[in-house]
Amino acid sequence: GNSVTQMEGPVTLSEEAFLTINCTYTATGYPSLFWYVQYPGEGLQLLLKATKADDKGSNKGFEATYRKETTSFHLEKGSVQVSDSAVYFCALSEGNDMRFGAGTRLTVKP
Amino acid sequence: SQTIHQWPATLVQPVGSPLSLECTVEGTSNPNLYWYRQAAGRGLQLLFYSVGIGQISSEVPQNLSASRPQDRQFILSSKKLLLSDSGFYLCAWSVLRGRYNEQFFGPGTRLTVL
């Protein structure tokens, strides 16, 4: 079956540091891949997505590239801000099947 | 545009009491609807999903139930709450875009069972 594995947190960085949150997936077909962000006390918001291999999703300075050869969709940001502190979820969708990773908590300190 | 509402936003209930959480979606028709639970510091656990009125699929056995009385209304219920039912409950809707579903989440309900 389909599944998503993402790096365990928590991750603590200083402001302006480089961020990578690893995400790998297992799928039987050709899924679409997503990163969602959850700010404290709120629901999940779609951050970015990629629907086919080699696509790059980007939003708010965050990027992730759909790598079919390594079954990965790592989230990166060149310079994090305190306001990026949140929980990040990697997810895949194939037809009606949607799977989420366990989430990675990011804390950015000034 | 589409919006999703959940209420109440927070709820404190005693063990053994009933529960009813409501979710409604506006601006779309025939959506897939989902209930997730997020325990403190944990990931998302899919509880129920529905592809149409009266059609409910349960992912895990538990003392919770779900109903979809109208196309854009999804209700999560319990007859008797347990301490372990405490958590953050998220409703989501999705639309099939070609080969994939894109999910949109509500603001959540924080439930504390004492």
Interface residues (C-beta under 8 A of the other chain):
Chain A: Y30 P31 S32 F34 Y36 G41 E42 G43 L44 Q45 L46 K49 T51 F89 A91 S93 E94 G95 N96 D97 M98 F100 G101 A102 G103 R105
Chain B: N32 G41 R42 G43 L44 V51 L90 A92 S94 L96 G98 R99 Y100 N101 E102 Q103 F104 F105 G106 P107 G108 R110
